[in-house]
Amino acid sequence: MLLAGVVFVNLAVLRLNLRLDSATHARSKLRAENATLQSQLSAALASHRIQALAHEQDGLIQADPSSIGYINLGK
């Protein structure tokens, strides 16, 4: 009876270890996918790329910094 209990506990631990290994593998895969997606997002949001698309698609150009003025809305 005791031997059957020990075998049962060992099988339960083995199943848990297999699940843990599977979860660890899935987590590693998700982290790699997240890193890839973050890299793609960063490249897509690069300001020079956005400026080039704005110029190509809409004919927009960057404003001359000396032509920009600010209004003080305080008091």
N, C-alpha and C positions, 0 to 999 in steps of 0.2 A: 504494500500500500504506500509506504514511504517512497519507494523507488518510483512508483507511478506519479506521485506528486512532484518529485524532483524533475522527472522527464517533462511533465506538463509545464512547470515553471520555466525550464530551459527552452521549450518550444515557444512559450509566450515571449520570452526575452529575445529569442531569435526573430520572431515576427516584428517585434518593436524595432529592433535594429535594422531590419530590412525597410521598414517604413521610414525610419529616420534617414537612412542612406538615400532613399528615393526623394525625400523632402529636401535633403541637402543638395542633391543633384539638381532638382527643379529650381531651388533658390539660386544656385550658381548660374544656371541657364538664364533665369530672369534678370539677374544682375548684369550679365553680359549683354542681354538684349536692351536693358535700360541704358547701359553705357553707349551702345550703338545709337540708340534713339536720341540720347542727349547730344551726341556728337553731330548727328544729322540736324537736329534742331538748332544747335549753335551755328552750324554752317549756313543754315537757311536764314538765320536772323542776323547774319553779319551785315554791318551797315553798308559796306561797299557794294555788296550784292543787292541790297535794297535800293541803294542810289542808282545802280546800273539799271535795274528793272524799271524804276520810276522814270528814268531818262528814256529808255527804249520804248516803253509802253505808252507813256503819257507825255513825253517831251519835257519833263520837269528838269530843272537845273537847281543846283544848290544856291541858296541866297548868299549874297555878299555880306559878310559879317558886319561891315561898316554901315549897311543900310538897315540894320535891325535896331529898333528903339524899344524902350520899355516905359510903361506907364505906372506910376506909383499910385496904387489904389488905397493907400492908407490915409486915414482922416480926411 
